[in-house]
Amino acid sequence: MIPKFGEYHEGYGAELQCPSCGFNYLHHDRVEVFECGEDATHGVHVAVADGKATFDTSLEGNPSARRHGLKVFFWCEGCDAKPVLSVSQHKGNTYVDFE
């Protein structure tokens, strides 16, 4: 699903909107970063949540099947949605998606 944005605020950026209800009060509470060589089966996976960071070499959950990836986990004040924004690389392109 293509992320949608609301009003742009100079110095801050555009407001990300909930893909379920369109509300702009989204809170991120977890971030995952995946780093790996092209087509690698293992790499670096870092998750940051609840005031701590964890590290492993598993690429399970990487939004990119071939390269680096990023996931930002949100919860919405306007509904019960818990959308995940993903950024992935594939053949030189960078993709942004809401899961």
VENKAGI-V696626 format. One record per helix or strand of 3 or more residues. SS is the DSSP state (H for helix, E for strand). FROM is the first residue (numbers start at 0). TO is the last residue. If there is no record, write none. Layout:
# VENKAGI-V696626
ss & from & to
SS & FROM & TO
SS & FROM & TO
This chain:
# VENKAGI-V696626
ss & from & to
E & 3 & 8
E & 12 & 16
E & 25 & 34
E & 41 & 48
E & 51 & 57
E & 68 & 75
E & 83 & 89
E & 92 & 97
